[in-house]
Amino acid sequence: MAMQLSAGQTEGAEEIVAAVETRVCHLGRIQGRCLDLQRGIRKAKAQVELGLTRDVKYHKKGFDW
């Protein structure tokens, strides 16, 4: 994501552009981690549900709702 600077912009704008590009890169990493965590949570929930269904199947009296 390269941005072009016009002649009228200040020298500090280059630093700002670099900072924005760095943040975009970091944002991509954070989003990737978020997706990994969401997948892990879904998998853990599925395992818990599977374990509960097994327990209900074999220990019916233990689940008095």
Buried (B, 14 or more C-beta within 10 A) or exposed (E): EEEEEEEEEEEEEEEEBEEEEEEEEEEEEEEEEEEEEEEEEEEEEEEEEEEEEEEEEEEEEEEEE
